[in-house]
Amino acid sequence: MKEEAMVIALERYLIPKILKDQETSYSSAFIRICTSLTKDWFRQFAIDNYLRLSNLDKDLLSIVHNLTKK
């Protein structure tokens, strides 16, 4: 679940430079997972585990830097 939110944060917010802050990007992506991108049991799982999954523990900006310099 965290990986999905990180990928969405990267592809929808950070790489296209819509947002520059990785925490805001991750939070926005996770909110999208909990609202419009998923349904049924996956959405409920995300909502039920929001507090545990909502903290970002990776450096997404270094990933963006590595991807864009290649």
PDB file of N, CA, C and O in Angstrom:
ATOM      1  N   MET A   1       0.825  -1.190   0.000  1.00  0.00           N
ATOM      2  CA  MET A   1       0.000   0.000   0.000  1.00  0.00           C
ATOM      3  C   MET A   1       0.868   1.253   0.000  1.00  0.00           C
ATOM      4  O   MET A   1       0.588   2.203  -0.732  1.00  0.00           O
ATOM      5  N   LYS A   2       1.913   1.262   0.811  1.00  0.00           N
ATOM      6  CA  LYS A   2       2.809   2.416   0.834  1.00  0.00           C
ATOM      7  C   LYS A   2       3.502   2.588  -0.507  1.00  0.00           C
ATOM      8  O   LYS A   2       3.703   3.707  -0.979  1.00  0.00           O
ATOM      9  N   GLU A   3       3.860   1.472  -1.108  1.00  0.00           N
ATOM     10  CA  GLU A   3       4.542   1.536  -2.397  1.00  0.00           C
ATOM     11  C   GLU A   3       3.640   2.150  -3.455  1.00  0.00           C
ATOM     12  O   GLU A   3       4.092   2.945  -4.279  1.00  0.00           O
ATOM     13  N   GLU A   4       2.362   1.780  -3.432  1.00  0.00           N
ATOM     14  CA  GLU A   4       1.421   2.342  -4.395  1.00  0.00           C
ATOM     15  C   GLU A   4       1.313   3.850  -4.216  1.00  0.00           C
ATOM     16  O   GLU A   4       1.311   4.596  -5.195  1.00  0.00           O
ATOM     17  N   ALA A   5       1.224   4.296  -2.971  1.00  0.00           N
ATOM     18  CA  ALA A   5       1.123   5.737  -2.704  1.00  0.00           C
ATOM     19  C   ALA A   5       2.401   6.456  -3.133  1.00  0.00           C
ATOM     20  O   ALA A   5       2.340   7.576  -3.642  1.00  0.00           O
ATOM     21  N   MET A   6       3.548   5.826  -2.934  1.00  0.00           N
ATOM     22  CA  MET A   6       4.803   6.447  -3.364  1.00  0.00           C
ATOM     23  C   MET A   6       4.868   6.560  -4.881  1.00  0.00           C
ATOM     24  O   MET A   6       5.307   7.581  -5.410  1.00  0.00           O
ATOM     25  N   VAL A   7       4.437   5.524  -5.581  1.00  0.00           N
ATOM     26  CA  VAL A   7       4.445   5.559  -7.045  1.00  0.00           C
ATOM     27  C   VAL A   7       3.503   6.649  -7.550  1.00  0.00           C
ATOM     28  O   VAL A   7       3.852   7.401  -8.460  1.00  0.00           O
ATOM     29  N   ILE A   8       2.325   6.735  -6.968  1.00  0.00           N
ATOM     30  CA  ILE A   8       1.373   7.769  -7.382  1.00  0.00           C
ATOM     31  C   ILE A   8       1.931   9.159  -7.076  1.00  0.00           C
ATOM     32  O   ILE A   8       1.789  10.078  -7.882  1.00  0.00           O
ATOM     33  N   ALA A   9       2.558   9.311  -5.924  1.00  0.00           N
ATOM     34  CA  ALA A   9       3.169  10.601  -5.580  1.00  0.00           C
ATOM     35  C   ALA A   9       4.237  10.980  -6.596  1.00  0.00           C
ATOM     36  O   ALA A   9       4.322  12.132  -7.021  1.00  0.00           O
ATOM     37  N   LEU A  10       5.045  10.007  -6.981  1.00  0.00           N
ATOM     38  CA  LEU A  10       6.092  10.269  -7.966  1.00  0.00           C
ATOM     39  C   LEU A  10       5.509  10.607  -9.327  1.00  0.00           C
ATOM     40  O   LEU A  10       5.853  11.631  -9.917  1.00  0.00           O
ATOM     41  N   GLU A  11       4.626   9.751  -9.828  1.00  0.00           N
ATOM     42  CA  GLU A  11       4.169   9.911 -11.212  1.00  0.00           C
ATOM     43  C   GLU A  11       3.172  11.051 -11.406  1.00  0.00           C
ATOM     44  O   GLU A  11       3.105  11.632 -12.489  1.00  0.00           O
ATOM     45  N   ARG A  12       2.402  11.377 -10.378  1.00  0.00           N
ATOM     46  CA  ARG A  12       1.373  12.406 -10.558  1.00  0.00           C
ATOM     47  C   ARG A  12       1.751  13.769  -9.995  1.00  0.00           C
ATOM     48  O   ARG A  12       1.180  14.781 -10.402  1.00  0.00           O
ATOM     49  N   TYR A  13       2.695  13.815  -9.074  1.00  0.00           N
ATOM     50  CA  TYR A  13       2.991  15.092  -8.422  1.00  0.00           C
ATOM     51  C   TYR A  13       4.449  15.519  -8.529  1.00  0.00           C
ATOM     52  O   TYR A  13       4.726  16.666  -8.883  1.00  0.00           O
ATOM     53  N   LEU A  14       5.381  14.630  -8.234  1.00  0.00           N
ATOM     54  CA  LEU A  14       6.783  15.042  -8.148  1.00  0.00           C
ATOM     55  C   LEU A  14       7.490  15.085  -9.498  1.00  0.00           C
ATOM     56  O   LEU A  14       8.150  16.077  -9.806  1.00  0.00           O
ATOM     57  N   ILE A  15       7.371  14.050 -10.301  1.00  0.00           N
ATOM     58  CA  ILE A  15       8.065  14.033 -11.597  1.00  0.00           C
ATOM     59  C   ILE A  15       7.529  15.131 -12.528  1.00  0.00           C
ATOM     60  O   ILE A  15       8.324  15.822 -13.166  1.00  0.00           O
ATOM     61  N   PRO A  16       6.200  15.311 -12.623  1.00  0.00           N
ATOM     62  CA  PRO A  16       5.729  16.409 -13.474  1.00  0.00           C
ATOM     63  C   PRO A  16       5.843  17.795 -12.817  1.00  0.00           C
ATOM     64  O   PRO A  16       5.441  18.802 -13.400  1.00  0.00           O
ATOM     65  N   LYS A  17       6.391  17.827 -11.607  1.00  0.00           N
ATOM     66  CA  LYS A  17       6.641  19.065 -10.854  1.00  0.00           C
ATOM     67  C   LYS A  17       5.361  19.843 -10.545  1.00  0.00           C
ATOM     68  O   LYS A  17       5.356  21.074 -10.544  1.00  0.00           O
ATOM     69  N   ILE A  18       4.285  19.114 -10.286  1.00  0.00           N
ATOM     70  CA  ILE A  18       3.046  19.748  -9.838  1.00  0.00           C
ATOM     71  C   ILE A  18       3.202  20.178  -8.387  1.00  0.00           C
ATOM     72  O   ILE A  18       2.748  21.254  -7.997  1.00  0.00           O
ATOM     73  N   LEU A  19       3.843  19.334  -7.595  1.00  0.00           N
ATOM     74  CA  LEU A  19       4.195  19.659  -6.210  1.00  0.00           C
ATOM     75  C   LEU A  19       5.694  19.429  -6.035  1.00  0.00           C
ATOM     76  O   LEU A  19       6.277  18.572  -6.699  1.00  0.00           O
ATOM     77  N   LYS A  20       6.310  20.189  -5.146  1.00  0.00           N
ATOM     78  CA  LYS A  20       7.747  20.027  -4.909  1.00  0.00           C
ATOM     79  C   LYS A  20       8.054  19.381  -3.566  1.00  0.00           C
ATOM     80  O   LYS A  20       9.179  18.941  -3.330  1.00  0.00           O
ATOM     81  N   ASP A  21       7.081  19.323  -2.702  1.00  0.00           N
ATOM     82  CA  ASP A  21       7.268  18.778  -1.359  1.00  0.00           C
ATOM     83  C   ASP A  21       6.871  17.304  -1.349  1.00  0.00           C
ATOM     84  O   ASP A  21       5.745  16.959  -1.707  1.00  0.00           O
ATOM     85  N   GLN A  22       7.790  16.441  -0.943  1.00  0.00           N
ATOM     86  CA  GLN A  22       7.505  15.010  -0.990  1.00  0.00           C
ATOM     87  C   GLN A  22       6.450  14.578   0.016  1.00  0.00           C
ATOM     88  O   GLN A  22       5.674  13.667  -0.272  1.00  0.00           O
ATOM     89  N   GLU A  23       6.398  15.197   1.176  1.00  0.00           N
ATOM     90  CA  GLU A  23       5.384  14.822   2.166  1.00  0.00           C
ATOM     91  C   GLU A  23       3.986  15.183   1.674  1.00  0.00           C
ATOM     92  O   GLU A  23       3.052  14.396   1.823  1.00  0.00           O
ATOM     93  N   THR A  24       3.840  16.368   1.091  1.00  0.00           N
ATOM     94  CA  THR A  24       2.546  16.776   0.554  1.00  0.00           C
ATOM     95  C   THR A  24       2.150  15.893  -0.620  1.00  0.00           C
ATOM     96  O   THR A  24       0.981  15.532  -0.762  1.00  0.00           O
ATOM     97  N   SER A  25       3.109  15.547  -1.454  1.00  0.00           N
ATOM     98  CA  SER A  25       2.844  14.671  -2.597  1.00  0.00           C
ATOM     99  C   SER A  25       2.375  13.302  -2.131  1.00  0.00           C
ATOM    100  O   SER A  25       1.404  12.758  -2.658  1.00  0.00           O
ATOM    101  N   TYR A  26       3.064  12.749  -1.143  1.00  0.00           N
ATOM    102  CA  TYR A  26       2.686  11.433  -0.623  1.00  0.00           C
ATOM    103  C   TYR A  26       1.315  11.494   0.033  1.00  0.00           C
ATOM    104  O   TYR A  26       0.486  10.607  -0.171  1.00  0.00           O
ATOM    105  N   SER A  27       1.078  12.519   0.805  1.00  0.00           N
ATOM    106  CA  SER A  27      -0.217  12.675   1.465  1.00  0.00           C
ATOM    107  C   SER A  27      -1.341  12.809   0.440  1.00  0.00           C
ATOM    108  O   SER A  27      -2.399  12.199   0.595  1.00  0.00           O
ATOM    109  N   SER A  28      -1.118  13.594  -0.590  1.00  0.00           N
ATOM    110  CA  SER A  28      -2.120  13.758  -1.649  1.00  0.00           C
ATOM    111  C   SER A  28      -2.390  12.433  -2.353  1.00  0.00           C
ATOM    112  O   SER A  28      -3.540  12.105  -2.643  1.00  0.00           O
ATOM    113  N   ALA A  29      -1.347  11.683  -2.625  1.00  0.00           N
ATOM    114  CA  ALA A  29      -1.499  10.381  -3.271  1.00  0.00           C
ATOM    115  C   ALA A  29      -2.261   9.418  -2.374  1.00  0.00           C
ATOM    116  O   ALA A  29      -3.134   8.688  -2.843  1.00  0.00           O
ATOM    117  N   PHE A  30      -1.938   9.415  -1.102  1.00  0.00           N
ATOM    118  CA  PHE A  30      -2.612   8.496  -0.184  1.00  0.00           C
ATOM    119  C   PHE A  30      -4.087   8.855  -0.027  1.00  0.00           C
ATOM    120  O   PHE A  30      -4.940   7.973   0.078  1.00  0.00           O
ATOM    121  N   ILE A  31      -4.379  10.138  -0.013  1.00  0.00           N
ATOM    122  CA  ILE A  31      -5.780  10.565   0.052  1.00  0.00           C
ATOM    123  C   ILE A  31      -6.527  10.111  -1.196  1.00  0.00           C
ATOM    124  O   ILE A  31      -7.677   9.681  -1.104  1.00  0.00           O
ATOM    125  N   ARG A  32      -5.895  10.200  -2.349  1.00  0.00           N
ATOM    126  CA  ARG A  32      -6.525   9.727  -3.591  1.00  0.00           C
ATOM    127  C   ARG A  32      -6.798   8.227  -3.522  1.00  0.00           C
ATOM    128  O   ARG A  32      -7.838   7.765  -3.992  1.00  0.00           O
ATOM    129  N   ILE A  33      -5.874   7.465  -2.941  1.00  0.00           N
ATOM    130  CA  ILE A  33      -6.088   6.028  -2.776  1.00  0.00           C
ATOM    131  C   ILE A  33      -7.305   5.773  -1.889  1.00  0.00           C
ATOM    132  O   ILE A  33      -8.095   4.867  -2.157  1.00  0.00           O
ATOM    133  N   CYS A  34      -7.453   6.564  -0.843  1.00  0.00           N
ATOM    134  CA  CYS A  34      -8.558   6.381   0.102  1.00  0.00           C
ATOM    135  C   CYS A  34      -9.888   6.906  -0.431  1.00  0.00           C
ATOM    136  O   CYS A  34     -10.936   6.623   0.149  1.00  0.00           O
ATOM    137  N   THR A  35      -9.864   7.658  -1.515  1.00  0.00           N
ATOM    138  CA  THR A  35     -11.112   8.248  -2.009  1.00  0.00           C
ATOM    139  C   THR A  35     -11.475   7.780  -3.411  1.00  0.00           C
ATOM    140  O   THR A  35     -12.465   7.068  -3.580  1.00  0.00           O
ATOM    141  N   SER A  36     -10.708   8.158  -4.407  1.00  0.00           N
ATOM    142  CA  SER A  36     -11.182   7.960  -5.776  1.00  0.00           C
ATOM    143  C   SER A  36     -10.444   6.905  -6.598  1.00  0.00           C
ATOM    144  O   SER A  36     -10.980   6.458  -7.612  1.00  0.00           O
ATOM    145  N   LEU A  37      -9.267   6.497  -6.214  1.00  0.00           N
ATOM    146  CA  LEU A  37      -8.503   5.559  -7.041  1.00  0.00           C
ATOM    147  C   LEU A  37      -8.796   4.091  -6.765  1.00  0.00           C
ATOM    148  O   LEU A  37      -8.483   3.232  -7.589  1.00  0.00           O
ATOM    149  N   THR A  38      -9.380   3.802  -5.641  1.00  0.00           N
ATOM    150  CA  THR A  38      -9.651   2.405  -5.294  1.00  0.00           C
ATOM    151  C   THR A  38     -11.106   2.254  -4.860  1.00  0.00           C
ATOM    152  O   THR A  38     -11.829   3.238  -4.699  1.00  0.00           O
ATOM    153  N   LYS A  39     -11.513   1.014  -4.677  1.00  0.00           N
ATOM    154  CA  LYS A  39     -12.874   0.751  -4.196  1.00  0.00           C
ATOM    155  C   LYS A  39     -12.883  -0.556  -3.415  1.00  0.00           C
ATOM    156  O   LYS A  39     -11.883  -1.269  -3.344  1.00  0.00           O
ATOM    157  N   ASP A  40     -14.013  -0.841  -2.845  1.00  0.00           N
ATOM    158  CA  ASP A  40     -14.261  -2.085  -2.117  1.00  0.00           C
ATOM    159  C   ASP A  40     -13.262  -2.303  -0.985  1.00  0.00           C
ATOM    160  O   ASP A  40     -12.970  -1.373  -0.232  1.00  0.00           O
ATOM    161  N   TRP A  41     -12.736  -3.519  -0.856  1.00  0.00           N
ATOM    162  CA  TRP A  41     -11.910  -3.895   0.301  1.00  0.00           C
ATOM    163  C   TRP A  41     -10.592  -3.134   0.331  1.00  0.00           C
ATOM    164  O   TRP A  41     -10.080  -2.846   1.413  1.00  0.00           O
ATOM    165  N   PHE A  42     -10.025  -2.798  -0.833  1.00  0.00           N
ATOM    166  CA  PHE A  42      -8.732  -2.113  -0.852  1.00  0.00           C
ATOM    167  C   PHE A  42      -8.866  -0.709  -0.284  1.00  0.00           C
ATOM    168  O   PHE A  42      -8.012  -0.262   0.481  1.00  0.00           O
ATOM    169  N   ARG A  43      -9.931  -0.016  -0.653  1.00  0.00           N
ATOM    170  CA  ARG A  43     -10.183   1.321  -0.107  1.00  0.00           C
ATOM    171  C   ARG A  43     -10.425   1.243   1.391  1.00  0.00           C
ATOM    172  O   ARG A  43      -9.891   2.052   2.150  1.00  0.00           O
ATOM    173  N   GLN A  44     -11.225   0.275   1.822  1.00  0.00           N
ATOM    174  CA  GLN A  44     -11.501   0.136   3.250  1.00  0.00           C
ATOM    175  C   GLN A  44     -10.233  -0.186   4.033  1.00  0.00           C
ATOM    176  O   GLN A  44     -10.038   0.321   5.137  1.00  0.00           O
ATOM    177  N   PHE A  45      -9.378  -1.020   3.470  1.00  0.00           N
ATOM    178  CA  PHE A  45      -8.104  -1.326   4.118  1.00  0.00           C
ATOM    179  C   PHE A  45      -7.263  -0.068   4.265  1.00  0.00           C
ATOM    180  O   PHE A  45      -6.671   0.158   5.321  1.00  0.00           O
ATOM    181  N   ALA A  46      -7.200   0.747   3.230  1.00  0.00           N
ATOM    182  CA  ALA A  46      -6.425   1.982   3.286  1.00  0.00           C
ATOM    183  C   ALA A  46      -6.969   2.920   4.355  1.00  0.00           C
ATOM    184  O   ALA A  46      -6.204   3.516   5.114  1.00  0.00           O
ATOM    185  N   ILE A  47      -8.283   3.050   4.413  1.00  0.00           N
ATOM    186  CA  ILE A  47      -8.904   3.923   5.412  1.00  0.00           C
ATOM    187  C   ILE A  47      -8.661   3.389   6.820  1.00  0.00           C
ATOM    188  O   ILE A  47      -8.307   4.154   7.717  1.00  0.00           O
ATOM    189  N   ASP A  48      -8.846   2.092   7.021  1.00  0.00           N
ATOM    190  CA  ASP A  48      -8.663   1.488   8.341  1.00  0.00           C
ATOM    191  C   ASP A  48      -7.227   1.600   8.833  1.00  0.00           C
ATOM    192  O   ASP A  48      -6.992   1.653  10.040  1.00  0.00           O
ATOM    193  N   ASN A  49      -6.270   1.635   7.922  1.00  0.00           N
ATOM    194  CA  ASN A  49      -4.854   1.670   8.300  1.00  0.00           C
ATOM    195  C   ASN A  49      -4.197   3.003   7.974  1.00  0.00           C
ATOM    196  O   ASN A  49      -2.975   3.087   7.850  1.00  0.00           O
ATOM    197  N   TYR A  50      -5.003   4.032   7.838  1.00  0.00           N
ATOM    198  CA  TYR A  50      -4.500   5.340   7.428  1.00  0.00           C
ATOM    199  C   TYR A  50      -3.368   5.850   8.321  1.00  0.00           C
ATOM    200  O   TYR A  50      -2.331   6.278   7.815  1.00  0.00           O
ATOM    201  N   LEU A  51      -3.553   5.811   9.620  1.00  0.00           N
ATOM    202  CA  LEU A  51      -2.523   6.350  10.523  1.00  0.00           C
ATOM    203  C   LEU A  51      -1.208   5.601  10.409  1.00  0.00           C
ATOM    204  O   LEU A  51      -0.138   6.209  10.456  1.00  0.00           O
ATOM    205  N   ARG A  52      -1.278   4.301  10.263  1.00  0.00           N
ATOM    206  CA  ARG A  52      -0.057   3.491  10.155  1.00  0.00           C
ATOM    207  C   ARG A  52       0.634   3.682   8.806  1.00  0.00           C
ATOM    208  O   ARG A  52       1.863   3.657   8.731  1.00  0.00           O
ATOM    209  N   LEU A  53      -0.137   3.870   7.757  1.00  0.00           N
ATOM    210  CA  LEU A  53       0.424   3.937   6.416  1.00  0.00           C
ATOM    211  C   LEU A  53       0.695   5.350   5.915  1.00  0.00           C
ATOM    212  O   LEU A  53       1.374   5.524   4.903  1.00  0.00           O
ATOM    213  N   SER A  54       0.183   6.347   6.599  1.00  0.00           N
ATOM    214  CA  SER A  54       0.254   7.704   6.073  1.00  0.00           C
ATOM    215  C   SER A  54       1.607   8.394   6.266  1.00  0.00           C
ATOM    216  O   SER A  54       1.825   9.473   5.714  1.00  0.00           O
ATOM    217  N   ASN A  55       2.504   7.804   7.023  1.00  0.00           N
ATOM    218  CA  ASN A  55       3.809   8.449   7.202  1.00  0.00           C
ATOM    219  C   ASN A  55       4.785   7.989   6.114  1.00  0.00           C
ATOM    220  O   ASN A  55       4.914   6.799   5.829  1.00  0.00           O
ATOM    221  N   LEU A  56       5.453   8.953   5.530  1.00  0.00           N
ATOM    222  CA  LEU A  56       6.408   8.678   4.469  1.00  0.00           C
ATOM    223  C   LEU A  56       7.752   8.319   5.089  1.00  0.00           C
ATOM    224  O   LEU A  56       8.273   9.069   5.915  1.00  0.00           O
ATOM    225  N   ASP A  57       8.317   7.183   4.700  1.00  0.00           N
ATOM    226  CA  ASP A  57       9.593   6.752   5.267  1.00  0.00           C
ATOM    227  C   ASP A  57      10.672   6.566   4.202  1.00  0.00           C
ATOM    228  O   ASP A  57      11.679   5.903   4.451  1.00  0.00           O
ATOM    229  N   LYS A  58      10.471   7.137   3.035  1.00  0.00           N
ATOM    230  CA  LYS A  58      11.459   7.077   1.951  1.00  0.00           C
ATOM    231  C   LYS A  58      11.745   8.489   1.451  1.00  0.00           C
ATOM    232  O   LYS A  58      10.938   9.401   1.632  1.00  0.00           O
ATOM    233  N   ASP A  59      12.895   8.653   0.827  1.00  0.00           N
ATOM    234  CA  ASP A  59      13.251   9.932   0.239  1.00  0.00           C
ATOM    235  C   ASP A  59      12.842   9.926  -1.231  1.00  0.00           C
ATOM    236  O   ASP A  59      13.598   9.477  -2.093  1.00  0.00           O
ATOM    237  N   LEU A  60      11.660  10.418  -1.502  1.00  0.00           N
ATOM    238  CA  LEU A  60      11.146  10.418  -2.864  1.00  0.00           C
ATOM    239  C   LEU A  60      11.892  11.402  -3.763  1.00  0.00           C
ATOM    240  O   LEU A  60      12.008  11.181  -4.968  1.00  0.00           O
ATOM    241  N   LEU A  61      12.389  12.471  -3.185  1.00  0.00           N
ATOM    242  CA  LEU A  61      13.094  13.462  -4.000  1.00  0.00           C
ATOM    243  C   LEU A  61      14.383  12.895  -4.584  1.00  0.00           C
ATOM    244  O   LEU A  61      14.766  13.263  -5.695  1.00  0.00           O
ATOM    245  N   SER A  62      15.054  12.014  -3.863  1.00  0.00           N
ATOM    246  CA  SER A  62      16.255  11.383  -4.424  1.00  0.00           C
ATOM    247  C   SER A  62      15.889  10.446  -5.574  1.00  0.00           C
ATOM    248  O   SER A  62      16.653  10.309  -6.530  1.00  0.00           O
ATOM    249  N   ILE A  63      14.744   9.810  -5.487  1.00  0.00           N
ATOM    250  CA  ILE A  63      14.274   8.952  -6.562  1.00  0.00           C
ATOM    251  C   ILE A  63      13.992   9.802  -7.806  1.00  0.00           C
ATOM    252  O   ILE A  63      14.384   9.439  -8.915  1.00  0.00           O
ATOM    253  N   VAL A  64      13.309  10.934  -7.609  1.00  0.00           N
ATOM    254  CA  VAL A  64      13.031  11.836  -8.726  1.00  0.00           C
ATOM    255  C   VAL A  64      14.343  12.319  -9.350  1.00  0.00           C
ATOM    256  O   VAL A  64      14.483  12.348 -10.573  1.00  0.00           O
ATOM    257  N   HIS A  65      15.286  12.691  -8.512  1.00  0.00           N
ATOM    258  CA  HIS A  65      16.575  13.161  -9.009  1.00  0.00           C
ATOM    259  C   HIS A  65      17.279  12.080  -9.845  1.00  0.00           C
ATOM    260  O   HIS A  65      17.800  12.361 -10.925  1.00  0.00           O
ATOM    261  N   ASN A  66      17.287  10.864  -9.342  1.00  0.00           N
ATOM    262  CA  ASN A  66      17.912   9.758 -10.074  1.00  0.00           C
ATOM    263  C   ASN A  66      17.205   9.469 -11.389  1.00  0.00           C
ATOM    264  O   ASN A  66      17.856   9.163 -12.387  1.00  0.00           O
ATOM    265  N   LEU A  67      15.884   9.562 -11.401  1.00  0.00           N
ATOM    266  CA  LEU A  67      15.139   9.295 -12.630  1.00  0.00           C
ATOM    267  C   LEU A  67      15.314  10.387 -13.679  1.00  0.00           C
ATOM    268  O   LEU A  67      15.405  10.098 -14.872  1.00  0.00           O
ATOM    269  N   THR A  68      15.358  11.605 -13.247  1.00  0.00           N
ATOM    270  CA  THR A  68      15.399  12.716 -14.187  1.00  0.00           C
ATOM    271  C   THR A  68      16.800  13.009 -14.707  1.00  0.00           C
ATOM    272  O   THR A  68      16.941  13.657 -15.744  1.00  0.00           O
ATOM    273  N   LYS A  69      17.823  12.558 -14.026  1.00  0.00           N
ATOM    274  CA  LYS A  69      19.188  12.825 -14.514  1.00  0.00           C
ATOM    275  C   LYS A  69      19.645  11.803 -15.545  1.00  0.00           C
ATOM    276  O   LYS A  69      20.662  12.013 -16.206  1.00  0.00           O
ATOM    277  N   LYS A  70      18.920  10.710 -15.695  1.00  0.00           N
ATOM    278  CA  LYS A  70      19.295   9.663 -16.642  1.00  0.00           C
ATOM    279  C   LYS A  70      18.814   9.969 -18.033  1.00  0.00           C
ATOM    280  O   LYS A  70      19.048   9.186 -18.954  1.00  0.00           O
TER     281      LYS A  70
END
